[in-house]
Amino acid sequence: MDESRPIFIQIAEQVENDIIDGTLLEGSQIPSTNEFAAFLRVNPATALKGVNRLVDDGIVEKRRGIGMFVTAGARERLIERRRAEFAAQYLRPLMVEAEKLGIGPEELAAMVRAERIAS
């Protein structure tokens, strides 16, 4: 766990990551808040706060008496949101800095390709 960020956010992000990478499929059940709490050694209320965040975002749904399940379309919505966040957090600042340095789109794309090959 990352001590710099609240645990409930990390729980929500881990479920989101599992949905994005296919570990949790749409329609599948996620661990219960008690399972999260026991596994992570946190208060069940903390785990519930993380799961409720997913419910509020429409990523999981409560099925009374059964548990929490990944909603239809959750993966697509998560990927769309993460792409928008990626653009805002990384691409826009990159483009601003590239422009300051006189690096055009083609040169920037070539730099990205070269870096990808190098790593």
N, C-alpha and C positions, 0 to 999 in steps of 0.2 A: 504494500500500500504506500501511497505517496503522502507523506506527512504534511505537505504544503497545501493540500486541498481537502475539503471536507469528505469524510468517508461515504456519506450518502450519495454524493456526486460520483465518486469512484465506483460505487455499486451500480448506479444507473449506467455509467459509461461502459462498465464491463459487460453488462447485459446487451447494451447497444453494439459493442464490438463483436460479441458472440452472434448477434443477429446478422451483422454485416458480413462476417466471415463464414456464415453458414453453419456454425456450431448449433445455433438455435434457429430452427426453421419456423416460418409462419404457421401458426396453429399449434405449435408445441408449447408445452408447459414450462415455465421458468421455475427455478427453486423458490421455495416459500421464504417468507421473511425470517422465519425461525431457522431455516437451513442456512441462509446467508449469515444470520447472527451467530450461529454456532460455529460455522466454518471460519468466519472472519474474527470471531471473538469480540463482537460488538453488541451493543444494546439492540434488542429487537425493534425498538422505536426508530433507531437510526436506519436499520435495514428497511423498515416500512417507509420511511421518508424517501429513500432512494427509489423504491418500487413505485410509490405514489407519484413520483416525478415522471416515471415512464407512463403511468396511467394517464396523468394530466396531458402528456404529449401525444397520447393516442398510440403508443408503441405496444403496450400490453393492455389487456382487459381483464377485469375481475369476473370470474364465473363463480357466483355464490355457492359456497360449500364444496367447490372443486379446486380452485386455485387461480393462478394468474397465467394467461396465455398470450403469446405473441399474436398481434393483430394482422389481418390480411393487409398487404401493402406496406408493412412496417419497414422492411429492408429498403425498399425503393425510397420511402420518405426519409429514412436516415441517411442514405447515400446522398440524396438531393441536398439535405440540410448540411451535411459534412462538406460537400463540394462548395457550397456557398460560403461556409465558414473558412474553408481552405483559401478560397479566392480573397476573402477580406483580410485574413491574417497573414498570408504569404505572398500571393500574387500582386496585389495592389502595391504593397511596399516595395516589392521587387521591381515592378514596372517604374515606379517613381525614381528609385535609385538608378536603374538602368538609363532612364531618360537624362538624369543629371550627368551621368558619365558618357553620354552620347552613344549608348549601345542601342541599336535598333532591334526591332522584333526578330529579324532573320538571324542576326548575330547572337541574340539572346537564346534563340531556339538552338543554334549550333552549340552554344556553351552548355546548355542543358543536356543535349545529346552526348557531348563529349564527357561530361561529368557522369552521366548514366553509364557509359561504357567503362569509365575508369573505376566505378564502384562496383 
